Amino acid sequence: MGSKKNIFIGLAVIIIIALIVIFFSKSKKAYPVDEQTLTKGKNLFSTQCLSCHSLSEEGMGPRLGGVTTVLSEQHLLDFIHNPAAIIASGDVRANSLQKRYNQVMPSFDFLKDDDVKSILAYIDNESKLAKIEPLKVDTAAANKNQVREKYAPDIKKSGLVIQLEDFIKIPRADGSPPDKGIATLRAYPAGDGTLFVSDQMGIIYRIENGKADTFLNVRAAFPDFIFTPGIGTGLGSFAFHPDFLRNGLIYTTHAEQFIGKPTDFQFADTFEPGLQWVLSEWKINDIKAHKFKGSRRELLRINTPTTAHGVQDISFVPTIDKKNPDYGMLFLGIGDGGSNNIKRPDLVHNKQSLLGTVIRINPLGTNSKNGHYGIPPDNPFVKDSDPATRKEIWAYGFRNPHRMAWDIKNNRMLLADIGESNIEEVNVIEKGKDYGWPVREGNYRIATKEDLKAIYPLNDSERAMYAAPFAVFDHTEGHAISGGYVYEGKLDALKNKYVFGDIVTGKLFYVNMDGPLSDSSVYDLSIVENNTPTDLMQLNNTQRVHLRIGYDVYANELYIMAKNGMIRKVTDAYIKK
């Protein structure tokens, strides 16, 4: 009797298991594999995902290959539309990844379900073809009692408050992805209050008398101009030559799709570059014209291994005398091109590579290898005996140099370098110095090929190997530094302060710029508008501000910009009592 009962129970269990298997096999909908869906998914993956993720290699975010085999379609849809909500719900996997990457993916709620499903279909199909196993996540990291170590001093409360006032809103360029926005502000060299602002989509606007009009459409001039994927493509920056009122010269950098055009910097390897960055010189026929008409020539074209960390900023030292050796010299901040995220540190951090450098050129000279620009005789490596040395280099060892600025009073160059996963840096730049990336982040060591996300303390002998950052802040207080400017205007409370911030949250900070650089502490800046306390997320109704800071070097006015096109002017600054 007992044996029959056991047999009956055993058969029942088998039947139940079979029914469960059948139910889930039928209920789990297979991803489509038709060409139209996969092509759409591939294109969307390239424009929306590729700047932070790949299928097989870790990047700014986790690799995505195989993820469709461990998470349901609905779960992935929910996460992509609102990552912060999934993390807040206590999801163990999401919280583990958030702790490793020290940031929250922005919401992609603008993508329709069908768009996301096509991306997932592409990931699923490619993962199966390449036999990519899903990422194994250490879920122990999600322990809510685990406190992450801080790698930089706390940002200090300053009591300093700035008053913002709406200045103008720049229109969104046609076809703008949500992560693209205004990037660079420059004052017209006549110093008459006219401002120029660039949009990453390729438009430079002229702002005069409260109205913004298109001055130059860079995108229209280049058939291969690309503004995707991610925030590191499109129109990088622009700058007026200090003699613009006489020579009418303007300089721009932009990204182009790689189609094999001859380049002035390439790799020894045969793998296809992610894209090309191009430095152009534009000569306007009439310096008073409200719309550009004139000619253009190419000065420099470089390959980058991925679509990340390109040419973020170009600039001349402002308001200096013609006798100064820096007068008319153009500085370019060139990122590492994502080399280290694909485990190719050999492509950077040496004097034979332009990647991860600040270069200094004379755009009116001709003694470069391509004859299109000059290499100043006082550059630090001009006399280097190695013929492969890039004598344009002014300093090197940078990951993603975001913005350059000058403390004119103290003859100092400042550079904000965006970190990987732990630390953001403000560097005081000295010519010829090596600032350490990718073997340093902040004041810590990195085992570059093993894990870019992990950092280790330095011993005394290691500290002297590279130039250390002047100021740092931790990723618990921000995600990506937005470089700023040294304020020298009429607001006494802001004078002699380098004002900068965090791209994602829009938080504003400053460091003091006294003669001996006696204080490297980072201080917070509070914001009021119409005398009401606020912040930039609230003002711009967004979870990702895309903060950019602008400065009129002639009127000494400071501007705060967000990706929605809103520019606000700093009109007052005071210590809150």
TORFI-24360 format. One record per residue (C-alpha): residue in three letters; x, y, z. Coordinates in steps of 0.5 Angstrom, whole numbers, plus 500, padded with zeros to 3 digits. Each point is the difference from the previous one (the first is absolute). Example, Ala and Ser with C-alpha at 12.3 -4.5 7.8 and 13.67 -1.06 7.14 Angstrom:
Ala525491516;Ser502507498;
END
This chain:
Met500500500;Gly506505502;Ser503498494;Lys494502495;Lys499506504;Asn508502499;Ile499498492;Phe494505500;Ile503506503;Gly506499496;Leu496500494;Ala496506502;Val507504501;Ile502498493;Ile493502497;Ile501507504;Ile507501498;Ala498498493;Leu494505500;Ile505506503;Val505499494;Ile494500495;Phe497506503;Phe507504500;Ser502497493;Lys494503497;Ser499506505;Lys507502498;Lys500504494;Ala506499495;Tyr503506497;Pro498502493;Val506498495;Asp497504494;Glu505504496;Gln496507501;Thr500499508;Leu507498500;Thr502506496;Lys496505504;Gly503497506;Lys507500498;Asn499508498;Leu497501507;Phe505497504;Ser505504496;Thr497506501;Gln497499507;Cys505495504;Leu506499497;Ser504506503;Cys499497507;His499492498;Ser503495496;Leu497493499;Ser507496502;Glu504506504;Glu499504506;Gly500507498;Met497506504;Gly494495502;Pro500493500;Arg500495494;Leu493498497;Gly502494497;Gly495494502;Val496505505;Thr494498496;Thr501493503;Val500501507;Leu495506500;Ser493500497;Glu498505495;Gln495504504;His505500506;Leu505503494;Leu495505498;Asp498502507;Phe507502501;Ile502503494;His494505501;Asn502501507;Pro506498503;Ala500504506;Ala493497502;Ile503493499;Ile505501505;Ala496503505;Ser496494500;Gly505496503;Asp502496494;Val506496502;Arg503500493;Ala499507498;Asn503503507;Ser506495499;Leu502503493;Gln498507503;Lys505499506;Arg506498495;Tyr499506495;Asn498505505;Gln495503495;Val492499498;Met499499493;Pro496506497;Ser492499499;Phe499498492;Asp492501501;Phe500504494;Leu501493496;Lys494496498;Asp499493502;Asp501498493;Asp506503500;Val503497506;Lys498493498;Ser504501493;Ile506502504;Leu499493505;Ala499496494;Tyr506503497;Ile504498506;Asp497493501;Asn501498493;Glu507503500;Ser502497507;Lys497493497;Leu505500493;Ala506502504;Lys498495506;Ile501506505;Glu498498507;Pro496505505;Leu504504505;Lys501497506;Val498505506;Asp503500507;Thr493501503;Ala504500507;Ala501507498;Ala493502501;Asn500499507;Lys497507503;Asn504500506;Gln507500496;Val503507500;Arg504502494;Glu507503501;Lys501507498;Tyr506502496;Ala500507501;Pro498505506;Asp493502501;Ile498506496;Lys499506505;Lys494504502;Ser502508498;Gly494503501;Leu501504493;Val494501497;Ile499502492;Gln494504497;Leu498497493;Glu496504495;Asp497497494;Phe504503494;Ile498496494;Lys497494497;Ile504497494;Pro495496496;Arg501492499;Ala503498494;Asp496496495;Gly501492502;Ser504502506;Pro500493505;Pro499502507;Asp507499502;Lys502506495;Gly500507502;Ile504507500;Ala507499502;Thr504506499;Leu499508501;Arg505505497;Ala500507500;Tyr501504494;Pro507503500;Ala497507499;Gly498500507;Asp493503499;Gly496495504;Thr499495494;Leu500493501;Phe501494496;Val498493502;Ser500493497;Asp496494500;Gln503493500;Met495499494;Gly505505496;Ile497507500;Ile503506503;Tyr495505502;Arg501508500;Ile497503506;Glu499507500;Asn494505503;Gly497494503;Lys499496494;Ala504494497;Asp501498493;Thr504495496;Phe507503498;Leu503494498;Asn497493498;Val507496501;Arg496493499;Ala497502493;Ala507501497;Phe502493502;Pro497494497;Asp503495505;Phe498504506;Ile498496505;Phe496502507;Thr499493503;Pro501496504;Gly501503507;Ile502507502;Gly507499497;Thr498502493;Gly498505495;Leu502507501;Gly506500505;Ser502507501;Phe501507497;Ala505506501;Phe501507497;His507501498;Pro503506505;Asp501504493;Phe493499498;Leu498507499;Arg506500495;Asn500493497;Gly493498500;Leu503493503;Ile495495504;Tyr502493502;Thr496494501;Thr500492501;His495495498;Ala499493500;Glu500496493;Gln498493498;Phe506496499;Ile500498492;Gly508500499;Lys501507499;Pro508501501;Thr502502507;Asp505504503;Phe500495506;Gln498492500;Phe502494503;Ala505495498;Asp494494500;Thr496499495;Phe493500504;Glu495505498;Pro500507504;Gly494502503;Leu500507496;Gln504506499;Trp501506503;Val501506495;Leu503507502;Ser498506495;Glu501507499;Trp495504497;Lys501507497;Ile494505500;Asn500505494;Asp497505505;Ile501500507;Lys494504502;Ala495495496;His495497504;Lys500494496;Phe507496498;Lys502501492;Gly507498499;Ser505494499;Arg502494504;Arg507496500;Glu501494504;Leu506500505;Leu500494503;Arg496493500;Ile501494505;Asn498493501;Thr497498506;Pro499493502;Thr493500503;Thr494506500;Ala502502507;His505505503;Gly501505494;Val502507499;Gln496503505;Asp503507500;Ile504505496;Ser502507503;Phe505506499;Val503503507;Pro495506500;Thr502507501;Ile507500500;Asp505505497;Lys503498493;Lys507500503;Asn498494504;Pro503493497;Asp493497501;Tyr496505496;Gly497497493;Met502493503;Leu494495499;Phe499495506;Leu496494498;Gly498495506;Ile500493497;Gly497494503;Asp503493500;Gly494498495;Gly498494505;Ser506496499;Asn501498507;Asn492497500;Ile502496494;Lys507498504;Arg504503495;Pro504505505;Asp506499495;Leu497505496;Val500506505;His505502505;Asn506501496;Lys503506496;Gln499496493;Ser492501501;Leu496506500;Leu494496504;Gly500502507;Thr503507499;Val500507500;Ile503503494;Arg503507498;Ile500502493;Asn501507496;Pro494499495;Leu504505496;Gly506497499;Thr502494495;Asn506496504;Ser495494502;Lys501493496;Asn494502496;Gly502507499;His493503502;Tyr502503506;Gly506502504;Ile504497506;Pro502505505;Pro508500502;Asp498500507;Asn496494500;Pro503495505;Phe502494496;Val502504494;Lys508498501;Asp498493501;Ser504495496;Asp495495499;Pro497502493;Ala494496502;Thr499505506;Arg494505498;Lys503507502;Glu493503500;Ile499497507;Trp500505506;Ala498495505;Tyr497493500;Gly497494505;Phe493502499;Arg493496499;Asn495505498;Pro502507501;His494504500;Arg501507500;Met507505501;Ala500506503;Trp505505502;Asp501504507;Ile503506496;Lys502504507;Asn505494502;Asn502497493;Arg497494501;Met496495495;Leu495495503;Leu497494497;Ala494496503;Asp501493498;Ile494495500;Gly501494504;Glu498492499;Ser497498506;Asn502503507;Ile503507499;Glu500506496;Glu506505500;Val502507499;Asn507501498;Val505506499;Ile503498494;Glu508501499;Lys503499493;Gly503493499;Lys497497506;Asp497493500;Tyr493500504;Gly500492501;Trp494498496;Pro499494499;Val504498506;Arg497505505;Glu494503502;Gly500505505;Asn505498505;Tyr499493499;Arg503494496;Ile497496494;Ala501493498;Thr498503493;Lys499493496;Glu497496506;Asp495505502;Leu499507499;Lys495501505;Ala504498506;Ile505505503;Tyr506499505;Pro504504505;Leu507503498;Asn506499503;Asp505505501;Ser504499494;Glu494499496;Arg498507502;Ala505504496;Met500496494;Tyr494504497;Ala497507501;Ala495500505;Pro493504499;Phe499506504;Ala493499502;Val496493500;Phe493498502;Asp497493501;His494497495;Thr496500507;Glu499507499;Gly500501492;His501495494;Ala504504494;Ile503507501;Ser498506496;Gly506505499;Gly499507502;Tyr503507500;Val504504505;Tyr495506502;Glu503507500;Gly494504499;Lys496505505;Leu497495505;Asp505500505;Ala498494504;Leu502496493;Lys506503499;Asn507496499;Lys495494500;Tyr501494495;Val492498499;Phe499494497;Gly494494501;Asp498493499;Ile497499493;Val494495502;Thr498503506;Gly501507499;Lys503501507;Leu505506500;Phe507501503;Tyr506504501;Val507500502;Asn504506502;Met505503496;Asp505504504;Gly507501498;Pro503494504;Leu494495499;Ser500499507;Asp493497500;Ser498494496;Ser494499503;Val493500496;Tyr495504502;Asp492500499;Leu496505496;Ser493501502;Ile495503495;Val494505501;Glu496502494;Asn495506502;Asn503499507;Thr497493500;Pro505495502;Thr500495494;Asp505495496;Leu501499493;Met496493500;Gln494504502;Leu501506496;Asn501496494;Asn495494502;Thr505495498;Gln504494503;Arg506502496;Val501507499;His506499495;Leu503506504;Arg505505496;Ile503506502;Gly501506496;Tyr504507501;Asp500507497;Val508501500;Tyr499507499;Ala494502504;Asn502495505;Glu493497501;Leu498493502;Tyr495496496;Ile497493502;Met497496495;Ala496493499;Lys499495495;Asn493503499;Gly503506497;Met498505506;Ile506505501;Arg500503507;Lys504506502;Val503501507;Thr498506502;Asp502500508;Ala504496505;Tyr500501507;Ile502496507;Lys494498503;Lys499502507;
END
